[in-house]
Amino acid sequence: MEGKSDNWLIPINIPLIGEEEKSEVMKVLESGLLTTASPEGGEYIRKFQTAAESFLNVKHALAVNSGTSALYAALLALDIKAGDEVLLPSFTFLATANAVLLTGAKPVFVDIERNHYTIDSEDLEKKVTSRSRAIIPVHLYGHPAYMDRISEAAQKHDLHIIEDAAQSLGAAYKGHQTGTLSDIGCFSLYPSKVITSGEGGFVTTNDDTLAEKLKMVRNHGIVHGYDSTILGTNLRMPEMEAAVASVQMSKLPSFLKARRKNAGILTERLSGLSGVTPPSEDEDCSSNWYLYTVILAENRDNVQEYLTSHEVGAAVYYNPAVHRVPLYVEKGFGEVSLPNTDWASQHVLSLPIHPRVSEGDLEVIASTLKKALSSGASM
Ligand SMILES: Cc1ncc(COP(=O)(O)O)c(C=O)c1O
């Protein structure tokens, strides 16, 4: 998903694993307790969940084995099924839409706002039907979606909200953490994300009944023995991953601080550069700066090629948008009109600002981008 990160001079994102993670993993291996099928999870699962609950100020955080599993679990727990429609942006990673298809429900693609590439509530209103059951806003690049407007639409039409917070751990909307502003939040711990467990993810909710359902869904519907009354599957996170995730959780505040600092420096370096619009934060929003995504007025692909040929891990998220991916075109989704989504697909470019990026690296990124713009790349 993130490209050949090992070989870059400055990769777009890279996991930061230290001795602490290694020693915790060794403890798990030595204990022999690699996983548990109990509904509450093992020692490290519980440790990680408590840390996530406290950081996010949410009642329940439940570990699962990927961000995709988090989305799938959320949809199953809300009983989304064939015949239902789920509203979501097409400008996202495939997982958001695939989770909907996996339940048998129909994804209904909604356009994005141009400011921060998150779901557009006006287009959302137009796409609600009598079959609509849920909205999945995506806090893309780590910038919160406009949750007030989305919640208003959800209330009006009696829809659930599942936040795709895969990219936004640590981002906040009006002082509240993303992933805690709706029925269920879904997070990813994939290695490119702000913290990682290898593969991994978790769901969050303030609703006790939904939390119990989510625990069942991640474990074949089981509460005791073989007493399943609802459909679930094996979405459990292993203890080794939870051990890594617990340590990473403790490092999250320092990682976020470094990302914010790097974003500020890069914006200064790029200021006044013609043809490049740096990202910004809205008044009510605090980004976690997972991705620093600029808009290039023209020649995005050439500029990206110039940067990558100079070992700067510039990346495009996402081109094609989901509705233009062959599987979705084959299913007939290619016809939907999403002008802002198509525009963003052609103009966005993400640049590295992760905690390993030094001030010197930021100089290299800015100067290489300037050279790209003044060279053949801009023709
Ligand atoms: C927006 C979005 N949703 C969902 C996912 C799925 O997460 P995972 O890769 O952990 O399954 C990702 C991760 O790449 C993502 O970026």
The ligand as a MOL file (V3000), in Angstrom:
LIG
                    3D

  0  0  0     0  0            999 V3000
M  V30 BEGIN CTAB
M  V30 COUNTS 16 16 0 0 0
M  V30 BEGIN ATOM
M  V30 1 C -8.9350 5.1290 5.1840 0
M  V30 2 C -8.5570 3.7140 5.5060 0
M  V30 3 N -9.5350 2.8470 5.8410 0
M  V30 4 C -9.2640 1.5720 6.1670 0
M  V30 5 C -7.9730 1.0940 6.1600 0
M  V30 6 C -7.7480 -0.3570 6.4320 0
M  V30 7 O -6.8320 -0.6160 7.4460 0
M  V30 8 P -5.9320 -1.9160 7.4200 0
M  V30 9 O -4.9120 -1.7510 6.3400 0
M  V30 10 O -5.3130 -1.9480 8.7860 0
M  V30 11 O -6.8230 -3.0660 7.1970 0
M  V30 12 C -6.9080 1.9520 5.8380 0
M  V30 13 C -5.5280 1.4830 5.8750 0
M  V30 14 O -4.7490 1.4460 5.0030 0
M  V30 15 C -7.2130 3.2970 5.4890 0
M  V30 16 O -6.2460 4.1450 5.1380 0
M  V30 END ATOM
M  V30 BEGIN BOND
M  V30 1 1 1 2
M  V30 2 1 2 3
M  V30 3 2 2 15
M  V30 4 2 3 4
M  V30 5 1 4 5
M  V30 6 1 5 6
M  V30 7 2 5 12
M  V30 8 1 6 7
M  V30 9 1 7 8
M  V30 10 2 8 9
M  V30 11 1 8 10
M  V30 12 1 8 11
M  V30 13 1 12 13
M  V30 14 1 12 15
M  V30 15 2 13 14
M  V30 16 1 15 16
M  V30 END BOND
M  V30 END CTAB
M  END
